[in-house]
Structures are given as C-alpha cells and as structure tokens.
Amino acid sequence: MRGEGRTHEVIEAWKAMNHSFQLGEWRGSSDEVRRLPMMVLWSGTWSDMWIDEGKKVAAALPDARFVYHSGGRWPQVSFMT
C-alpha cells in the first residue's frame, strides 16, 4: 500500500468502516445482546472532539453505564512482576 495517495485511501476506507457501525442497532440486534450488561469507559480529558464522540456513544447506548476516566485516550494497565 505504499505509494502516492495510498495511505490516504487506506485511512479513508478505515474511517468509512468505523463510522458505518451503529451501536444502537447492534445493541438491539438480539435478546442475548440486549441482556448483556454494558459499561463504557471513556477518557474525559483527551479533547473536546473526543468528549463529543463519547456523548454520541452514551446516547446510542442509553442502558449502558458510562464512566469517564481522567487518563489519556487509552487507559493504561500496570503489571507488577
């Protein structure tokens, strides 16, 4: 996929796939999925755009527990060895 414009094409294809997934539609797709307990862990400090995306997720999954964390976009896990 190297070459002029290829990276952009791959990114645009990924965006199209990522944005085509409807959380609310998936949540209501079957009784089994509806019965699953759901919690969304979201960064509340990354950026205004990221926080707005979190609000969209919360609106699509009204029965989910929505929790903000104060870390970055991806919460880190520490392992002690």
Residue pairs with C-beta under 8 A, 6 or more apart in sequence:
1 7
1 9
1 10
22 60
23 57
23 60
23 61
24 60
24 61
26 33
27 33
27 34
27 38
27 60
27 61
27 63
28 34
37 65
38 61
38 63
38 64
38 65
39 64
39 65
39 66
39 67
40 54
40 57
40 58
40 61
40 64
40 65
40 66
40 67
41 67
41 69
41 75
42 54
42 57
42 66
42 67
42 68
42 69
43 50
43 54
43 68
43 69
43 70
43 71
43 72
43 73
43 74
43 75
44 51
44 54
44 68
44 69
44 70
45 70
45 71
45 72
46 72
46 73
50 73
54 66
54 68
57 66
58 64
58 66
69 75
